[in-house]
Amino acid sequence: MPVKIRLARHGKKRLPYYHIVIADSRAPRDGKFIERVGSYNPNTNPATIELDFDRALDWLLKGAQPTETCRAILSYQGVLMKKHLLNGVKKGAMTEEEAEARFAAWKNEKESKIQEKMEMVLGQKKDERARIIAEEAKVNEAREAEIAKRNAVLAAETAKASGQEEKASEEASAAPEEAPAPATPAEEPAREAPDEAPVTETPEEEPARKGPEEAPAPETPEEEPARKSPEETPSAKASGKEPEEKPEETPSAKASGKEPEEKPEETPSAKASGKEPEEKPEETPSAKA
């Protein structure tokens, strides 16, 4: 079986790098190998390739078969181009000096292309970095504007609150100074008016208020004999009861033989109002007949 030029995987998960090895085609991918001629790291841009040019060319001339990925790597480094020119020299198509001159020209052109690609990649990275910085600057400006607006609102509120506090303190300091000023001698009698109100009462209102006490005053001398109780009889004294008042009989009542009617006593309401009780008119001889 022919010898293979292939890649042996190394590294960690999702971040691999490879060794370029010369191994038997029957050996496992990451198993035993004959010789290591380089390495390949696809995680960079452009990919990083380290290759022993002479050893890889020697194994190709001996008949080693590269895999597809290794063929691309060898072509990128110019190993396949060098093999092609050497085969032309063997056939006599060109001299060895012409083959070396053609390979040098191709090498320079290839290196210039690689350099242009690297510069393009660096330019893209620089542009991307500048774009990110510009976006960050815009975000920072917007944030600063928002903070400035918020600080302006807070400053306005603080100024308003301080102005109100100063105004309140000025009013509070001015209030004690202005308080004694309105108290003039002319206003003091007006304030004492409620205390002097009872003095302004007229004598006419006092009898109205003292009506219940002066109610007994309108009694006439004629009612006093009626209120006097007659002498107590021995039977009344024995029972302990007071004798009832008996009104005196008038001459007309004695002639007719009828008992005189009792005069109604004054009620408390009549005493309170101060009115005299109405006297009942005496009956005439014509009314008795």
C-alpha positions in Angstrom: 0.0 0.0 0.0 1.3 3.5 -0.8 2.3 6.0 1.8 -0.1 8.9 2.5 0.5 12.6 3.2 -2.4 13.5 5.5 -3.6 15.5 8.5 -3.6 14.2 12.2 -6.2 16.1 14.3 -5.2 17.8 17.6 -6.5 20.5 19.8 -9.8 20.7 21.6 -13.5 20.5 20.7 -14.5 23.1 18.0 -11.0 24.5 18.1 -8.8 22.0 16.2 -5.4 22.3 14.6 -3.6 19.6 12.5 -0.3 18.0 12.0 0.9 17.2 8.5 2.3 13.7 8.7 3.7 11.0 6.4 1.9 7.8 7.5 0.9 4.3 6.2 -2.6 4.3 4.6 -3.5 1.4 6.9 -2.8 3.4 10.1 -5.5 5.2 12.0 -6.0 8.9 11.4 -4.5 10.0 14.7 -2.3 6.9 15.1 1.2 5.9 14.2 3.0 8.0 11.5 6.4 7.8 9.8 7.4 11.5 9.8 5.9 14.9 10.6 6.5 17.5 8.0 4.4 20.5 9.1 1.3 21.9 10.8 -2.0 23.6 9.8 -4.1 25.9 11.9 -7.5 26.9 10.2 -8.6 29.0 13.1 -6.7 32.1 11.9 -7.4 34.3 8.8 -5.5 33.6 6.6 -4.8 30.1 7.9 -1.4 29.5 9.4 0.7 26.9 7.6 4.1 25.7 8.7 5.8 23.2 6.2 9.2 21.6 5.7 9.3 22.3 1.9 12.2 20.0 1.0 11.0 17.0 3.0 7.4 17.3 1.6 8.9 17.6 -2.0 11.1 14.5 -1.4 8.2 12.4 -0.3 6.2 13.5 -3.3 9.0 12.5 -5.6 9.1 9.1 -3.9 5.4 8.5 -4.7 3.6 9.5 -1.5 -0.1 10.3 -2.2 -1.5 13.5 -0.5 -5.1 13.7 0.6 -7.3 16.5 -0.9 -6.7 18.9 2.0 -3.0 18.2 2.0 -2.8 18.6 -1.8 -4.4 22.1 -1.4 -1.8 23.0 1.3 1.1 21.7 -0.8 -0.2 23.7 -3.8 -0.5 26.8 -1.7 3.1 26.5 -0.6 4.4 25.8 -4.1 5.5 22.2 -3.5 3.4 20.9 -6.5 4.8 23.7 -8.7 8.3 22.8 -7.9 7.7 19.1 -8.7 6.2 20.0 -12.1 9.3 22.1 -13.0 11.7 19.3 -12.0 9.7 16.9 -14.1 10.2 19.3 -17.1 14.0 19.4 -16.4 14.2 15.6 -16.4 12.4 15.5 -19.8 14.7 18.2 -21.2 11.9 20.8 -21.8 13.9 23.4 -19.9 17.1 23.8 -18.1 17.5 23.8 -14.3 18.3 27.6 -14.3 15.0 28.3 -16.2 13.1 26.1 -13.8 14.5 28.0 -10.8 13.7 31.4 -12.4 10.1 30.4 -13.2 9.7 29.1 -9.6 11.1 32.3 -8.1 8.7 34.4 -10.2 5.7 32.3 -9.2 6.8 32.5 -5.6 7.0 36.3 -5.6 3.6 36.6 -7.2 2.1 34.2 -4.7 3.6 36.0 -1.8 2.3 39.4 -3.1 -1.2 37.9 -3.3 -0.9 36.5 0.3 0.3 40.0 1.4 -2.6 41.7 -0.3 -5.0 39.3 1.4 -3.4 39.9 4.8 -3.7 43.7 4.3 -7.3 43.4 3.2 -8.0 41.3 6.3 -6.3 43.8 8.5 -8.2 46.7 6.8 -11.5 44.9 7.4 -10.6 44.4 11.1 -9.6 48.0 11.3 -12.9 49.2 9.7 -14.9 46.9 11.9 -13.1 48.3 15.0 -13.7 51.8 13.8 -17.4 51.0 13.3 -17.7 49.5 16.7 -16.0 52.6 18.3 -18.4 54.9 16.4 -21.4 53.0 17.6 -20.1 53.1 21.1 -19.5 56.8 20.8 -23.1 57.3 19.6 -24.4 55.3 22.5 -22.2 57.2 24.9 -23.4 60.5 23.5 -27.1 59.5 23.8 -26.4 58.3 27.3 -24.7 61.6 28.2 -27.5 63.6 26.7 -30.1 61.6 28.7 -28.0 62.0 31.9 -27.7 65.8 31.2 -31.4 66.1 30.7 -32.1 64.1 33.9 -29.6 66.3 35.8 -31.3 69.5 34.4 -34.7 68.3 35.6 -33.3 67.4 39.0 -31.5 70.8 39.2 -34.8 72.6 38.3 -36.7 70.7 40.9 -34.0 71.4 43.5 -34.0 75.1 42.6 -37.8 75.2 42.8 -37.8 73.4 46.2 -35.0 75.7 47.5 -37.0 78.7 46.3 -40.1 77.5 48.1 -38.1 76.9 51.2 -36.6 80.4 51.1 -40.0 81.9 50.5 -41.5 79.9 53.4 -38.5 80.9 55.7 -39.0 84.6 54.7 -42.7 84.4 55.4 -42.0 82.7 58.7 -39.4 85.4 59.7 -41.7 88.2 58.5 -44.8 86.8 60.4 -43.5 87.5 64.0 -42.6 91.1 63.0 -46.0 91.8 61.5 -48.0 90.1 64.2 -47.8 92.9 66.9 -48.5 95.7 64.4 -52.2 95.2 63.9 -52.9 95.2 67.7 -53.8 99.0 68.0 -55.6 100.5 71.0 -58.7 101.1 68.9 -59.1 97.4 68.2 -58.8 96.3 71.9 -62.3 97.4 73.0 -63.7 95.5 70.0 -62.0 92.4 71.2 -63.4 92.9 74.7 -66.9 93.5 73.5 -68.1 89.9 74.3 -67.1 90.4 78.0 -69.0 93.7 78.2 -72.2 92.4 76.5 -74.0 91.6 79.8 -73.5 95.2 80.9 -75.5 96.6 78.0 -78.7 94.8 79.1 -81.6 97.2 79.7 -83.7 97.2 82.9 -86.8 96.2 80.8 -85.3 92.8 80.0 -84.6 91.9 83.7 -88.2 91.6 84.8 -88.9 89.3 81.9 -86.0 87.0 83.0 -87.1 87.2 86.7 -90.7 86.6 85.9 -91.1 83.3 87.9 -89.6 84.9 91.0 -92.0 87.9 90.9 -95.2 85.9 90.1 -96.5 86.0 93.7 -96.4 89.9 93.6 -99.8 90.4 91.8 -101.8 88.7 94.6 -104.5 91.0 96.0 -105.4 91.5 99.7 -108.8 89.8 99.0 -107.2 86.4 98.3 -105.2 86.4 101.6 -108.4 85.8 103.8 -109.2 82.9 101.5 -105.8 81.3 102.0 -106.0 81.5 105.7 -107.0 78.2 107.1 -109.9 78.0 109.7 -109.3 76.8 113.1 -108.8 73.1 113.4 -111.6 71.1 114.9 -111.0 68.5 117.6 -111.7 65.7 115.1 -109.2 67.1 112.6 -106.6 67.3 115.4 -107.3 63.7 116.3 -106.9 62.5 112.7 -103.7 64.6 112.2 -105.1 66.0 108.9 -105.1 69.7 108.1 -108.6 71.2 107.6 -109.6 72.2 104.2 -110.0 75.8 103.5 -113.6 76.9 103.3 -114.5 80.1 101.5 -116.6 82.6 103.3 -120.2 82.8 102.3 -121.5 86.0 100.8 -124.9 87.5 101.9 -126.4 86.5 98.6 -125.2 82.9 98.9 -126.6 82.7 102.5 -130.0 84.0 101.2 -130.1 81.4 98.5 -128.9 78.6 100.7 -126.1 77.6 98.2 -122.4 77.1 99.1 -120.0 79.5 97.4 -117.8 78.1 94.7 -114.1 77.8 95.4 -111.8 80.2 93.6 -109.3 78.3 91.5 -105.7 78.6 92.7 -103.0 80.1 90.4 -101.2 77.5 88.4 -97.3 77.6 88.0 -97.8 78.6 84.4 -99.8 81.6 85.4 -97.3 82.5 88.0 -94.5 82.2 85.4 -96.3 84.4 82.9 -97.0 87.0 85.6 -100.7 87.3 84.7 -103.4 87.6 87.3 -106.1 84.9 87.4 -109.4 85.8 86.0 -112.1 86.4 88.7 -115.4 84.7 88.3 -118.3 87.2 88.2 -120.8 86.9 91.1 -124.2 85.7 90.3 -127.0 88.3 90.4 -130.3 87.8 92.2 -132.0 87.5 88.8 -129.6 84.7 87.7 -130.2 82.9 91.0 -134.0 83.1 90.6 
